[in-house]
Amino acid sequence: MELTTRRIGNVTVIEIAGELTVPTAPGFLHRARLLLAGVTRPAVAVDLGAARRVDSSGFAALVALARHVQRLDGEVCLVGLHDDVRLLLEIMQLHLLFDVCDDVPGAIELLSASYNPPAKAAAAPPRRLLGRIRMGPADLQRRAAS
């Protein structure tokens, strides 16, 4: 597994190439947490477009990362899911937890819109319970046809 990162505005984009599976998931989680050390209210887009395979251990690492980011009052969005990865995400009911976007610009738009530094520390915004899914026009047409 190869991991690369970049910052676009206030969003940290983590790109995963290769496999996010049993042998690589703990290393991914450790490196991702190190990248976010010292970041307040992180907005993280995890780009899985180049990931050949993601198994249940990989999703467990993504859930652990999401929980870590939520404790820091941030948000995580999954990007570029292949059909088999999206299917596993839905079978595991994790689409209820994660925001999902087709591409990085969509994820940046979604995360940036929800990134508004609090004016007062006294009133905390309510926590979202479910993830959001943003699909492109082709996905909407395919789902409407089925």
C-alpha positions as CSV (number, residue, x, y, z in Angstrom):
1,M,0.0,0.0,0.0
2,E,1.2,3.5,-0.9
3,L,-0.1,6.5,1.0
4,T,0.3,10.1,-0.2
5,T,-1.2,13.3,1.2
6,R,-1.8,16.8,0.2
7,R,-3.6,19.8,1.5
8,I,-6.2,21.7,-0.5
9,G,-7.4,24.6,1.5
10,N,-8.4,23.3,4.9
11,V,-8.9,19.7,3.6
12,T,-6.3,17.0,4.0
13,V,-6.5,14.5,1.1
14,I,-5.1,11.1,1.8
15,E,-4.7,9.0,-1.3
16,I,-4.4,5.2,-1.0
17,A,-2.9,3.1,-3.8
18,G,-2.7,-0.6,-3.6
19,E,-4.6,-2.7,-1.1
20,L,-6.1,-1.7,2.3
21,T,-6.3,-5.1,3.8
22,V,-5.3,-7.1,6.9
23,P,-1.5,-6.6,6.5
24,T,-1.7,-2.9,5.6
25,A,-4.7,-1.5,7.6
26,P,-2.8,-1.0,10.9
27,G,0.0,0.9,9.2
28,F,-2.5,3.1,7.3
29,L,-4.3,4.0,10.5
30,H,-1.0,4.7,12.3
31,R,0.3,7.0,9.5
32,A,-3.0,8.7,9.1
33,R,-3.2,9.6,12.8
34,L,0.3,10.9,12.7
35,L,-0.6,13.1,9.7
36,L,-3.4,14.6,11.7
37,A,-1.5,15.2,14.9
38,G,-1.8,18.8,15.9
39,V,-4.6,19.5,13.4
40,T,-7.7,21.1,15.0
41,R,-11.1,20.2,13.4
42,P,-9.6,18.1,10.6
43,A,-11.4,17.8,7.3
44,V,-10.2,14.6,5.7
45,A,-10.9,13.2,2.2
46,V,-9.7,9.6,1.9
47,D,-9.3,8.9,-1.9
48,L,-9.7,5.2,-2.6
49,G,-9.8,5.6,-6.4
50,A,-6.4,3.9,-6.7
51,A,-7.1,1.2,-4.1
52,R,-7.3,-2.1,-5.8
53,R,-8.9,-3.8,-2.9
54,V,-10.4,-2.9,0.5
55,D,-11.5,-5.7,2.9
56,S,-13.2,-5.6,6.3
57,S,-9.9,-4.8,8.1
58,G,-9.4,-1.9,5.8
59,F,-12.9,-0.6,6.6
60,A,-12.2,-1.1,10.3
61,A,-9.2,1.1,10.0
62,L,-11.3,3.7,8.1
63,V,-13.9,3.6,10.9
64,A,-11.2,4.0,13.5
65,L,-9.8,7.0,11.6
66,A,-13.4,8.5,11.4
67,R,-13.8,8.1,15.2
68,H,-10.4,9.7,15.8
69,V,-11.3,12.6,13.5
70,Q,-14.8,13.0,15.1
71,R,-13.2,13.2,18.6
72,L,-11.2,16.2,17.2
73,D,-14.5,17.7,16.0
74,G,-13.6,17.0,12.3
75,E,-15.1,15.1,9.4
76,V,-14.1,12.3,7.0
77,C,-15.3,11.8,3.5
78,L,-14.5,8.7,1.3
79,V,-13.8,9.4,-2.3
80,G,-13.7,7.4,-5.6
81,L,-15.1,4.1,-4.4
82,H,-15.0,1.3,-7.0
83,D,-18.2,-0.7,-7.4
84,D,-17.0,-3.6,-5.4
85,V,-15.7,-1.4,-2.6
86,R,-19.0,0.6,-2.6
87,L,-21.0,-2.7,-2.4
88,L,-19.0,-3.9,0.6
89,L,-19.5,-0.5,2.2
90,E,-23.2,-0.8,1.8
91,I,-23.3,-4.5,2.9
92,M,-21.5,-3.5,6.1
93,Q,-23.9,-0.6,6.5
94,L,-21.0,1.8,6.7
95,H,-22.6,4.1,4.1
96,L,-24.6,5.3,7.1
97,L,-21.4,6.5,8.9
98,F,-19.3,8.0,6.1
99,D,-19.8,10.9,3.7
100,V,-19.2,9.5,0.2
101,C,-18.3,11.5,-2.9
102,D,-17.4,10.5,-6.4
103,D,-14.4,12.8,-6.8
104,V,-12.0,14.9,-4.7
105,P,-13.5,18.3,-5.8
106,G,-16.9,17.2,-4.6
107,A,-15.4,16.0,-1.3
108,I,-13.6,19.4,-0.8
109,E,-16.8,21.2,-1.5
110,L,-18.7,19.0,1.0
111,L,-16.1,19.3,3.7
112,S,-15.4,23.0,3.2
113,A,-19.1,23.8,3.4
114,S,-19.3,22.1,6.8
115,Y,-16.1,23.6,8.0
116,N,-17.1,26.8,9.7
117,P,-15.0,27.7,12.8
118,P,-17.3,28.1,15.8
119,A,-17.9,31.8,16.8
120,K,-18.5,30.8,20.4
121,A,-17.1,27.9,22.4
122,A,-20.3,27.8,24.5
123,A,-22.7,26.5,21.8
124,A,-21.5,23.3,20.2
125,P,-23.1,22.3,16.9
126,P,-25.3,19.1,16.9
127,R,-23.5,15.9,15.8
128,R,-24.6,14.3,12.6
129,L,-25.5,10.7,12.9
130,L,-25.6,9.6,9.3
131,G,-23.3,10.0,6.4
132,R,-24.1,11.9,3.2
133,I,-23.7,10.4,-0.3
134,R,-23.1,12.6,-3.3
135,M,-23.4,10.9,-6.6
136,G,-22.7,12.1,-10.1
137,P,-25.4,12.2,-12.8
138,A,-24.4,8.8,-14.2
139,D,-24.9,7.1,-10.8
140,L,-28.3,8.8,-10.4
141,Q,-29.5,7.6,-13.8
142,R,-28.2,4.0,-13.1
143,R,-30.0,3.9,-9.8
144,A,-33.2,5.3,-11.3
145,A,-33.2,2.6,-13.9
146,S,-33.0,-0.2,-11.4
